[in-house]
């Protein structure tokens, strides 16, 4: 029996059939703790997530009948929206014990809590130590740029023609780009200067991002960076004119330890472009 935000939950001492509902937080945590996965949902695993080819991608949104047929003995699911079709945590509890995660929590907190419930703290400590070592090295390497620069991570919506700045404090919670920037000791754009979910209209780019020194542009695979490059207001930004923009491929907005490492590399690439 373990105490969770869902109350007391009875879980198997050694899970043997684990389903990860979300391919970002849930899947990454399951892999980091070497849990025996039998399937995952939401979206295909990102290229940097080492999911074995033998682990199937299930229906998305989750198909409860499909999951029931798999006979899991443990399910991992975010508590984002427990009655929604994408994260149906409340209904999943009728199939098997569910352990939750929270997208407003640093990946370290989510992974540490899950490891504690499953008595796998050694695996968590190894993952955390490797990440801390990498972050410490980057902080030393880029100390001057981190100290004096204002940085931001963003995605671009070419249909709505607006930038989505991935800062902490927006309606999306403590997103991964903001987590890793905070770990590095960098300064980001404050959420209070953005729309409720981090949105910035093109006509407001100069006022909101005019003083930003470096931009990490996250390419979701929809051709957005190419479309954004055609926008004159984007080209006028100081960071863009100085060539201090790095485009990183793949959706890295949510995740866990593997996405944290991916973003550490992306911030490293951006900081390498900054004046020494």
N, C-alpha and C positions, 0 to 999 in steps of 0.2 A: 504494500500500500504506500503510495506517495502523495504528498500534498501539492496540489497544483492550483493555478488560478481558477480551474474548473471545480475545485473541491478535491476530496480524496478520491484517488483513482487506483484501482487494482490493475497492475501490469505484470506480465510474465517476467520472471527473474532473468531469463535468457530468451529474448524474442527471437523467433525463427522465421517469421513471415511479416515483413514490415512494408507498408505502403506509405509513400511520401506524397501528400496531396499537392503541395506546391513545389514546382521544379526549381525554385530559387532557395528560399530559406530551408524548407523541409528537406529537400533532396540533398543539399550541400551538407546539412548537419548529419543526416543519416550516413553519408559517405565518410565524413570526417571521423565519425565514431564507429565505423566499420560495422554498421548494422546490416543484417541480411535482407536486402531489398528485393521485393518481388514486383515492383511497379511504381510509377510516379505519374503525376498529372500536371495540368495547367498549361505548360508549353515545353517545347523541346529543350533539353539541357544545353546551356551555353558551351561553346567550344572549350573553355578553360575548366569545365567541371568534369572530373574523371569518372563519369558514370560508365560502368561496364556495358558492353553491347548486349549482354544477356538480359539486362534489366529493361523490360518493355515500357514504352510510353503508352499510357492508358488514355481513355477518352477524356476530352476536355470540353466543357466542364466535366467534373467527375461524374461517372455513371455509377450510382450506388449498387445497382444489380451486378455490374461487372466486378466491383470491388468485393461485394459479398461472395461471389463465386470464387474469388481468389483465396478466400478463407484467411485473411490476415489475423495475426494475433496482436498487432500494434499498428496504430495509424498516427502519423505526424501531420498536423494541420495548423496553419496560422489561425489566430483568433480574430482576424481582420473583420469578418462579417459572418458570424456563426450560423446564420439562417439563410445565407445567400446560396446561389447555385455553384459558385466557384470555390467557396470555402465552407461547405455545409457541415461544419463541425458538430452541430447539434444532432443531425441525423446520422452522422458517421459513428457517433457513440453507441448507436444501436447495433452496429456491426462488430466493433472491437474497441478496446480501450484506446483513447485518444490523448496524446500529449501535445500541448499547444506551443506556439511561438508567437512573438509580438513584433510587428514591423516597426514599432516606435522604440524598440530597444536595440542597443548596440549588438552586433553579431556575437560579440564575446559573451554578453549576458545571456543571450538565447542558448548558445552552445554550452556554456557552463551549467546552466540550469538543467538542460536535457541530459548532460553527462552525469550530473548529480542524481537525477531520478533513476538513471540506468546503471549507476555504479561504474561509470567509464571515465572517471575524472583523469586518469592517466593519459588517455587519448586527447582529451581537451587540453591538458597542460602542455603536451608536445606540440599541438597545433598553435596554441597561443604563444609559446616560446619562440617557435620558428617565425611567426608573424612579427613579434616584438623585435626580434633580432634584425629583421629586414627593415622595419620602420626606423629603428635606431640608426642604422647605417644611412638611410636616406636623409634623416634629419641632420646628421653630421655633414653629409655630402652637399646638401642644399641649404645649409643654415642661413647664409646671407640672403638668398632669394626668398626663403620662407619668412624671414624677419621683416623684409621691407615690402613684400608684394601682396596685393589683393587679388585673390584667385576665385575662379568659379567653374563649376561643371554645369553643363546644360545639354538639353536635346532640343531639336527644332521640329515643329509641326508644319510641314510645307503646305498643307491644305488650309489650316487656320492662319498660317503665316504669323506664328508667334513662337518665341523662345520659352522653353520651360527650364528655369534655373533650379538646379537640384541642391538647394540649401536645406539645412536643418530648420525645422519649425514651420514648414508649410503643411498643408493638409495630407501630404504623402508620408509624413513622419520623418524619422531619422534615417534618411536614405543613405545607401552605401557610399556614394561619392563624398557626401558630407562627413560620414563617419571616418573615412580614411584621411581626408584632409584635416580633420580635427586631431587624429592620431599623429599626424605629421607636425602638428603645431602651426598649421597655416591659417590664414584669415580668409573667410568667404564672405559673399554678399549676404547681408542680413535679410531674413525672411520678411521683415516688416516693410521692406522696399519693394516687395513683389506682390503679385496677385495671390489669392488664397492657396493656390496649388503651385505657386512659383512662376506663374505665367508673366511674360513681359511682351507687350505688343511691339511690333517693329518700330512704330513711331516713338516709343519710349526707350529704345535701346540706348541712345546717347545719355539720357538722364539717369538711367539705372546702372548701366555698365560702362559709362564713359571713363571712369577711374580704375577699371579693372586692368590689371597688368598681364594676366594670363588666363586663357580659357581652355578647359578640357571639354571638347565637343564629342558627345556620345552618339555614335552612328547606329541607329536602330535597324539599318538595312533597308530603308525606304527612300534612299536617294536624297535625304534631307541636307547633308553637307553641300552637295552640288547646288541644290536649290538656294540654300542660304548664301552661298558664295556669290550668287547673282544679285543679291539685295544691296543697293548702295548704302543703306544705313548701317548694315553689318560691316561693310568695307571701311566705313569711317571710324570704327572703334579703334582706340589706341592699341589694344592688344592685337587686333587683326593687322593693322598697318605695320606693326613691329614684327610680325611673323611669330607671335607668341601664342599660337593656337595649336593644340595637338588633338587630332581626331583618333578616337579609340573605337574599335569595332565591337558590336554586340551590346545587348541590353544588360547593363551593370547597375541598374537603379536599385534593385533589391537583391539580396543574396546572403551569403555567410562567408566562411573563411576563404573559400576559393575565389569568390568575387573580390574579397578584400585584397588578396594577393594580386589579382588582375589589375585592380585599380591602383595599387601601390606602384606597379609598373607603369601605368598610364600617367599618374602624377609625376613619376620620375622622368618620363619622356618629356612632359611639359616643362618641368623645372629645368631640365637640361637646356631648353631653348632660352631660358631667362638669362639676362646679363649676370656674370659672376661678380 
